């Protein structure tokens, strides 16, 4: 895993620290404006000269986005699914007003994400989940310098959280952040290639795993507007092999079977109108399969 050092004219040298920590320090202005940075014991340089950090914190924009988009017309799930199909590596920067979240993709897998919202830091997440107390978090923060300012490693070393709990929490936090991003209806995104995400992919999430969560959780009021114009058409499965990783339940499998019978989306919903959860799940399934490119819509034959 890559490590970084910060050189501040007022505070001296801080580190080594992790990628997530250096981004937090720069975004929250804990580090000064004249900060210089080093990666893996290399020479110190301006933040704008280190592509992955500069892009993540918006310092100098040394990378040129290869794609722009508006979330009102193209959702995060569709972008991630395209990168997964191409087994691409990139940085997806998503913004809505002052809120910015960065998603790092390596070989089509989502390996890391950062947020400029202080309440979304790992320590606060662990407290929210009841894994850690505020008092224990403070103890860990005061001892982080021993572990290169890596909170996760400090918590394990102090015996406050075991390594399996940390690994699970990092994975769950990433999944939760991705679910939230997949539900953003406004904002914009930029896609960068050439950004560096570090070497740790232990919390990685696949797009199909994210899709499974979305089928289980997306509310009807979110997915219906995006499907309304398609419902009179016939949904047809285009990539049957991609259904297996979704582990469809009986309700969802029945919907997929119906797709092979020249049934319109409107007819699928009509058959589910007596059960609110079946209707919600049908809509969520249609939406997710459409966004991931598994299903395409055609005129009734």
PyMOL commands that set and color helices and strands:
alter all, ss='L'
color gray80, all
select helices_A, chain A and resi 19-27+47-49+51-57+76-85+118-120+122-128+134-147+151-157+163-182+207-217+220-227+240-242+244-246+250-259+265-270+276-291
alter helices_A, ss='H'
color red, helices_A
select strands_A, chain A and resi 4-8+12-17+36-39+45-46+67-70+90-96+99-106+109-115+188-192+234-237+295-298
alter strands_A, ss='S'
color yellow, strands_A
deselect
rebuild
show_as cartoon
